[in-house]
Amino acid sequence: MKRTLVLVAAAVLLAGCGGGGGEAAPQQSAGGAPAKVTLEWWHLSTAEPLKSLWAQRAKEFEAKNPNVTIKATVLENEAYKAKLTTITQSGNAPDVFASWGGGVLKQQIDAGVVKDISTDVADVLPSFTPAALSAYQLDGKTYGLPTDIGLVGFWYNKKLFEKAGITEPPATWSAFLEDVKKLKAAGITPIALAGKEKWPGHYYWAYLALRIAGLDALKQAAVDHDFTKPDFVTAGQQVKALADLQPFQKGFLGAAYSTPDGQSATVSNGKAAMELMGQWAPSVQNDAGKGLGDDLGFFPFPAVEGGKGSIGDAFGGGGGLTVGADAPKEAVDFVKFMTEMGNHSKAVESGGVLPVLKGEESAVKDPNLKQVATLLAGASGYQLYLDQAYPPAVGQQVNDSVAELIAGTKTPEEVGADISEVAKSEAG
């Protein structure tokens, strides 16, 4: 019900958004001063510390540019995706908007709703790490600047692990399944999952595919559109093996991610031992629940015995800011302002994001986030979230199919077949 209300609100907001900054063409007023400009800025930072930090950055930019007013629209993941899809399909885009890059950004580029900012940002490109920048560059052109980079892994409650007799995080998938059984035997809910939102569930299948089939196989699937190969089916079988242990909290199929009774709060309030989530997990946990403090730990997704993938291969992504095709020049200025070292490093220090600029590493204070940053620095390969790496319809089918697999209504074989069918139809 809540998501429906959010989407209705989004629709109302959408009606008031001209998209692309049509009202804000850079003109001079009669007195020679810059004309008034309103920038429509859409982002996803609903939790602290970024919620307040980003609002503060906007005020600072307005103070430096008195002719500019920034109108922020802040939405959670699913509502954001739905709203952005609606407006971009109509041929418009906000002036500045959050992006994960990858296949979704490519589709927006192909639709002509995103600005090529290569020339405008050429002077700052050398400041960014190549990994962070890669999701926003296509065919030698730059379509956005990164604000975050990271990976998905397990965030866990050290006290609950200890209570279940688990002395160290599992390094292999079989050990992970055994630990799930130990937690259940100790009367502890092993894993929290936002089944309603689907995207958190796709992490399990994607990571298992990465570990079992390997990075090259996932990249090949983007080319041949075939997810029915044995290794993909095996990944599905291992997701089913986990789901068969009934490891998730009661009512998980209807649970959201960041609501007071959702996945993040369930872990944060000590009602489940772990969640598989991105680098933003600690911030959302602290915002949605009590927070675990020093009891919060992190471990990477385990290796799968006999798998073709490397334990060093990372799965995840980051966030970035892209500019609408019709946006005024002030939109690019704002994106550059947001990613200046002096401004961005404050967000890193707060624990809200990880470094995207060269030399920012020292700003990471949190020991768990330092571990994530270290894993990223030494990653042997990198796979973007599948619901962003692939075209939107394919990514949505991954999310839907894995949700059905976890719910027990689809087999591993059906999952591969359903994703392949959509991938082939999207490819024409």
ZINORPE-V226801 format. One record per pair of residues at least 12 apart in sequence whose ideal C-beta (glycine too) atoms are under 6 Angstrom apart, sorted by the first residue. I is the first residue (numbers start at 1). J is the second residue. Records with the same first field share a line. If there is no record, write none. Layout:
I=J / J
This chain:
6=79
7=79 / 82
10=79 / 83
13=73
17=40
19=87 / 92
20=92 / 93 / 324 / 326
21=95 / 326 / 327 / 328
24=37 / 38 / 328
26=328 / 329
34=67
36=67
37=67 / 68 / 328 / 330
38=69 / 71
39=70 / 95 / 331
40=71 / 94 / 95
41=70 / 72 / 96
42=73 / 94 / 97
43=74 / 98
44=80 / 98
46=74 / 76
47=283 / 284 / 287
48=287
49=350 / 352
50=352
53=347
57=338 / 343
58=70
61=334 / 337
68=330
78=197
88=108 / 113
93=113 / 324
94=324
95=324 / 327 / 331
96=321 / 323 / 331 / 334
97=322
98=319
99=144 / 320 / 322
100=317 / 388
101=135 / 136
102=135 / 384 / 388 / 389
103=389 / 390 / 391
104=388 / 392
109=143
112=325
113=325
114=143 / 322 / 325
115=323 / 325
116=141
117=142 / 323 / 332
118=141 / 142
120=332
121=142
127=357
128=356 / 357
129=358
132=146 / 149 / 356
133=146
136=320
143=322
144=320 / 321 / 322
145=320 / 321 / 335 / 339
146=318 / 320 / 356
147=319 / 320
148=318 / 319 / 353
149=318 / 354 / 356
150=278 / 279 / 316 / 318 / 354 / 372
151=314 / 316 / 376
152=203 / 278 / 315 / 316
153=298 / 300 / 301
154=274 / 276 / 299
155=275 / 277 / 281 / 298
156=273 / 274 / 297
157=273 / 292 / 295
158=295 / 297
159=295
160=188 / 273
163=186
164=182 / 183 / 186 / 188
165=182
166=179 / 182
169=299
170=302
171=302
172=302 / 303 / 305
173=302 / 304
176=302
180=245 / 247
183=273
188=273
189=249 / 272
190=247 / 273
191=247 / 248 / 274
192=249 / 263 / 266 / 267 / 272 / 275
193=248 / 252 / 263
194=255 / 256 / 257 / 262 / 263
195=252 / 253 / 255
196=254 / 255 / 256
197=256 / 257
198=399 / 403
199=387 / 399
201=402 / 403 / 406
202=398 / 399 / 402
203=276
204=239
205=235 / 239 / 402
206=315 / 386
207=301 / 315
208=235 / 238
209=232 / 235
210=309 / 313 / 315 / 383
211=304 / 307 / 309
212=231 / 234 / 235 / 304 / 307
213=231
214=308 / 309
215=313 / 381 / 383
218=383
225=420 / 423 / 424 / 427
226=420
227=416 / 419 / 420
228=416 / 417 / 420
232=416
233=412 / 413 / 416
236=405 / 412 / 415
237=412
239=405
243=406
249=266 / 272
258=284 / 288
263=275
264=284 / 285 / 288
265=288 / 289
268=285 / 288 / 289 / 290 / 291
269=289 / 290
278=316
279=354 / 372
283=352
298=368 / 371
300=375
310=380
312=379 / 380
313=380 / 381
314=379 / 382
315=383
317=384 / 385
321=335
341=357
345=360 / 363
348=360 / 363
349=363
351=366
354=373
386=398
387=399
391=426
393=422 / 426
394=422 / 423 / 426
397=419 / 422
398=419
401=415 / 418 / 419
